[in-house]
Every structure is written in C-alpha cells, then in structure tokens.
Amino acid sequence: MTTITLQVPESLEKEHDNTIRFIAAKLYEAGKLSLGQAAEMCGVKKWDFPAVLTSFNVDYFQYSAEDVIADVERVSKG
C-alpha cells in the first residue's frame, strides 16, 4: 500500500481510526477497493471487515440487480 497524508479538520483528529474505516468502507462500496484491500487499510482481517461495513451501512455484497440479470442470462445461454 502507498502512504498518503490527508488533512482533516481538527474535529476529526480524535476519530482517526473511525475516519479511516469510513473512507475504506466507502471506497469498497464504490468498487475502488477489494474487500482485502479495504480490510488492510483499516488494519483488520478480511473476516472482521464486514463489521466495519455494517457500522457505516455499507452492504457486504456489492452486486446490483443488473449484475444478477447479466449472470442469469450468461448461465442460461450455456
């Protein structure tokens, strides 16, 4: 991973870990990070990361209805 410096308001300084978890969860939700990458960013194991997602109302499964339809069509065509 690459290290970056992020300037945040002083009001967030005491919430460093929570801010990092929020950013990782939202990047996962946006499809910018894999589950493993997001978990690593938070310093947690992959199997613990779903709890982080839950705390920010982010779904573990990032699979849209369109994805499901495309998969069904692909499988049915054989």
N, C-alpha and C positions, 0 to 999 in steps of 0.2 A: 504494500500500500504506500501511497505517497502522503507526505505530511503537508498540510496547508495551515495557514494562520487565518483565523476568522475573527473579525472584530464584531463583538456583540455589545448591546447596551449593558451597563453595569448591573441593571436589574436582573439580568440572566446569569451573571457571574457565579452566583451561588448554586445555580441549577445546571452546571456544566454537564454532568452525566445525563441528565434528562434532556438537555438540548441536543446532545449528540445522538441519543436514542431517537428523538423526534425526527431529526434530519435523516438518519438511517432508515427509519420506518417509512418516511415519505419518499425517499429515493427508491426503496424497494417497491412501494406502491406504484410509482411512476415507471417501473421497469428498468430503472437505471442501474440498480444493483441486484445481484443474485441474493438468495437467502443467505448463503455462506459469506458473501462479501459484506452484507449489512450486519450480520451477526459479528463478524470480525471487527467491523467499525465500532460496534458497541462494546467489544471486549467480552462477548458471551459466546457460549457454544450454540451451534445451529439448533439443537433441540430446545434451547431456552429462549430463542428469539421469538417464537410465537407469542409468548407472554408480553414481550415488548410491543409487538404489533397490536395486541389486544388493548394495551393501555392507551394507544392512540387511535383506536377504532379503525385499524387497517386490517383488511381481510388477509388471511394467510394465503388463500388461493387467489391468485391474480389471473383469473380465467374468465373472459367475457362470454356472453351468450353467443356472440359471433364466432368465438373460438370453438365453442361446443358444436355449433351447427356445421362449421367447416370440418371438424373432426368426424362427425357423423357422416357427412357427405363423402369424405375421403375413405372411410372404412366401408361404407355401403357400396362404393364403386369397386372395391376389392383389389 
